[in-house]
Amino acid sequence: MKYEVELRSSHLLLSPTLSNLMMKESNSVYVAYKEENKTLLVTPKENSWFPKLHQSQEFMLKSKDLKGTKSISIREILIDHDLDDLDRKLSCTVHDGKKFMKIDFANPA
């Protein structure tokens, strides 16, 4: 399924719909940046298989508001991979079965 996430002030903002679908009970996530196709993979920490397959880092998942919006600070990834930190909407594909999101930095939404 396709969704949009917002990059704002070096934070990924997940809508309440997306965060409830993917990150309901999580307080942290695994994040891996794939240089070859300029995508960011994000999964709840409960997915123990993810760090075994991808060189990932653990990040805090913060509640932004009472509606259910969540945020992930990815400043470190933006700096490490020399990515544009301009505020914008990004395309996101959700893989329900394996519970991870693929966020496209090459083609903004």
Residue frames relative to the residue before (quaternion, step in Angstrom):
aa qw qx qy qz dx dy dz
M 1.0000 0.0000 0.0000 0.0000 0.00 0.00 0.00
K 0.3539 -0.7372 0.5440 0.1879 3.55 -1.11 0.76
Y 0.0088 0.7653 -0.6426 0.0379 3.52 -1.09 0.89
E 0.3335 -0.6841 0.5878 0.2745 3.53 -1.34 -0.04
V 0.1035 -0.7301 0.6685 0.0968 3.51 -1.19 0.67
E 0.3363 -0.7432 0.5443 0.1955 3.54 -1.17 0.51
L 0.2316 -0.7194 0.6373 0.1508 3.53 -1.06 0.85
R 0.1367 0.7845 -0.5874 0.1443 3.55 -0.56 1.19
S 0.8456 -0.0748 -0.0021 0.5285 3.56 -0.74 1.15
S 0.6853 -0.5157 0.2551 0.4465 3.55 0.95 1.03
H 0.5960 0.5089 -0.3794 0.4918 3.57 1.20 0.57
L 0.3296 -0.6841 0.6059 0.2371 3.55 -1.12 0.69
L 0.1608 -0.7793 0.6004 0.0794 3.56 -0.81 1.01
L 0.1657 -0.7832 0.5967 0.0545 3.54 -0.75 1.13
S 0.4638 -0.6871 0.4850 0.2785 3.57 -0.78 1.02
P 0.6516 -0.5058 0.3725 0.4252 3.61 -1.18 0.37
T 0.6318 0.5386 -0.3371 0.4440 3.61 0.98 -0.80
L 0.7027 0.4615 -0.2607 0.4746 3.55 0.87 -1.00
S 0.6776 0.4876 -0.3081 0.4562 3.60 0.87 -0.85
N 0.6452 0.5031 -0.3280 0.4722 3.62 1.03 -0.66
L 0.6455 0.5226 -0.3135 0.4604 3.56 1.08 -0.72
M 0.8153 0.3137 -0.1195 0.4718 3.56 0.84 -1.02
M 0.8392 0.2335 -0.0499 0.4886 3.57 0.86 -0.96
K 0.1002 0.8712 -0.4786 0.0442 3.57 1.18 0.53
E 0.8316 0.2109 -0.0740 0.5084 3.60 0.65 -1.11
S 0.5512 0.6705 -0.3682 0.3332 3.60 1.25 -0.09
N 0.2360 -0.7397 0.6132 0.1453 3.51 -1.27 0.63
S 0.7802 0.1368 -0.1023 0.6017 3.55 1.28 -0.18
V 0.2348 -0.7666 0.5886 0.1035 3.53 -1.32 0.47
Y 0.3630 -0.6469 0.6079 0.2833 3.52 -1.35 0.27
V 0.0703 -0.7893 0.6099 -0.0005 3.55 -0.98 0.93
A 0.0016 0.7790 -0.6266 0.0252 3.57 -0.99 0.92
Y 0.2209 -0.7611 0.5952 0.1329 3.58 -0.89 0.93
K 0.1899 -0.7773 0.5948 0.0772 3.56 -0.88 1.02
E 0.3490 -0.7875 0.4813 0.1625 3.54 -0.21 1.38
E 0.6543 0.5708 -0.3243 0.3753 3.60 0.89 -0.94
N 0.8057 0.1635 -0.1114 0.5584 3.63 1.05 -0.59
K 0.4405 -0.7456 0.4154 0.2783 3.57 1.31 0.42
T 0.4684 0.6438 -0.4631 0.3894 3.54 0.82 1.08
L 0.2831 -0.7207 0.6126 0.1589 3.49 -1.28 0.60
L 0.1808 -0.7736 0.6006 0.0895 3.58 -0.78 1.05
V 0.0322 -0.7980 0.6008 -0.0355 3.57 -0.88 1.02
T 0.0792 0.7866 -0.6075 0.0774 3.55 -0.94 0.93
P 0.5778 -0.5629 0.4383 0.3965 3.61 -1.14 0.46
K 0.6186 -0.5729 0.3939 0.3660 3.57 -1.13 0.63
E 0.5788 0.6131 -0.3656 0.3943 3.59 1.14 -0.56
N 0.6084 0.5370 -0.3614 0.4592 3.62 1.19 -0.36
S 0.1780 -0.8475 0.4944 0.0747 3.55 0.21 1.31
W 0.5873 0.5899 -0.3666 0.4156 3.62 1.18 -0.41
F 0.5817 0.6540 -0.3646 0.3176 3.60 1.06 -0.74
P 0.7225 0.4247 -0.2904 0.4618 3.67 0.69 -0.89
K 0.5816 0.5722 -0.3775 0.4381 3.59 1.21 -0.30
L 0.7328 0.4096 -0.2180 0.4977 3.58 1.14 -0.68
H 0.7931 0.2301 -0.0885 0.5570 3.58 1.08 -0.73
Q 0.4383 -0.6410 0.5518 0.3042 3.53 -1.09 0.70
S 0.0981 0.8409 -0.5137 0.1388 3.56 -0.06 1.31
Q 0.2836 -0.7124 0.6135 0.1888 3.50 -1.40 0.27
E 0.4005 -0.6933 0.5418 0.2558 3.54 -1.19 0.55
F 0.0526 -0.7871 0.6145 -0.0088 3.56 -0.96 0.99
M 0.5179 -0.6183 0.4911 0.3291 3.55 -1.21 0.55
L 0.2383 -0.7204 0.6352 0.1439 3.52 -1.18 0.73
K 0.1010 -0.8356 0.5398 0.0107 3.56 -0.43 1.21
S 0.4210 -0.6607 0.5586 0.2724 3.54 -1.17 0.67
K 0.2768 -0.7894 0.5301 0.1387 3.55 -0.75 1.07
D 0.8079 -0.0353 0.0566 0.5855 3.58 0.98 -0.80
L 0.6734 -0.5131 0.3598 0.3921 3.55 -1.33 0.12
K 0.5610 0.6118 -0.3833 0.4050 3.60 1.24 -0.30
G 0.5959 -0.5804 0.3637 0.4192 3.59 1.19 -0.50
T 0.4025 0.6990 -0.4889 0.3323 3.59 1.24 0.16
K 0.1261 -0.7869 0.6022 0.0481 3.58 -0.95 0.93
S 0.1474 -0.7907 0.5874 0.0893 3.56 -1.22 0.50
I 0.1468 -0.7470 0.6441 0.0741 3.51 -1.28 0.64
S 0.3055 -0.7436 0.5653 0.1848 3.58 -0.72 1.03
I 0.0280 -0.8237 0.5657 -0.0258 3.58 -0.55 1.18
R 0.1955 0.8189 -0.5174 0.1535 3.60 1.17 0.48
E 0.6356 0.5545 -0.3158 0.4345 3.56 0.95 -0.93
I 0.6738 0.4836 -0.2884 0.4785 3.59 0.94 -0.90
L 0.6334 0.5359 -0.3315 0.4491 3.59 0.96 -0.85
I 0.6805 0.4749 -0.2823 0.4813 3.59 0.96 -0.87
D 0.6792 0.5197 -0.2983 0.4238 3.60 0.80 -1.02
H 0.7839 0.3103 -0.1493 0.5166 3.59 1.01 -0.78
D 0.4267 -0.7405 0.4327 0.2870 3.57 1.32 0.33
L 0.2819 0.7687 -0.5121 0.2596 3.57 0.91 1.02
D 0.5651 -0.5962 0.4583 0.3392 3.54 -1.17 0.67
D 0.2160 -0.8114 0.5327 0.1060 3.60 -0.73 1.03
L 0.3052 0.7591 -0.5171 0.2513 3.60 1.18 0.44
D 0.5119 -0.6280 0.4878 0.3250 3.57 -1.06 0.78
R 0.2539 0.7575 -0.5659 0.2039 3.57 -0.84 1.00
K 0.4980 -0.6024 0.5220 0.3416 3.53 -1.38 0.14
L 0.1558 -0.7840 0.5982 0.0561 3.54 -1.07 0.85
S 0.4808 -0.6567 0.5058 0.2859 3.54 -1.12 0.72
C 0.0687 -0.8007 0.5949 -0.0142 3.55 -0.98 0.91
T 0.1454 -0.7640 0.6250 0.0669 3.54 -0.93 0.99
V 0.2181 -0.7827 0.5746 0.0984 3.56 -0.83 1.04
H 0.1685 -0.7546 0.6294 0.0783 3.54 -0.93 0.99
D 0.3041 -0.8180 0.4669 0.1426 3.54 0.05 1.39
G 0.6771 0.5357 -0.3089 0.3989 3.57 0.75 -1.03
K 0.7808 0.2949 -0.1556 0.5283 3.58 0.94 -0.86
K 0.3868 -0.7768 0.4327 0.2443 3.57 1.34 0.13
F 0.5772 0.5340 -0.4557 0.4172 3.57 0.58 1.15
M 0.3308 -0.7212 0.5793 0.1869 3.53 -1.31 0.47
K 0.1808 -0.7492 0.6290 0.1019 3.54 -1.14 0.73
I 0.0972 -0.8157 0.5703 0.0004 3.57 -0.42 1.29
D 0.3046 -0.7960 0.5102 0.1152 3.53 -0.70 1.21
F 0.1742 -0.7938 0.5774 0.0780 3.58 -0.64 1.15
A 0.5865 0.5993 -0.3629 0.4063 3.60 1.23 -0.36
N 0.8001 0.1526 -0.0503 0.5779 3.58 1.02 -0.85
P 0.2589 -0.7900 0.5339 0.1545 3.61 -0.07 1.25
A 0.5909 -0.5938 0.4230 0.3454 3.57 -1.18 0.58
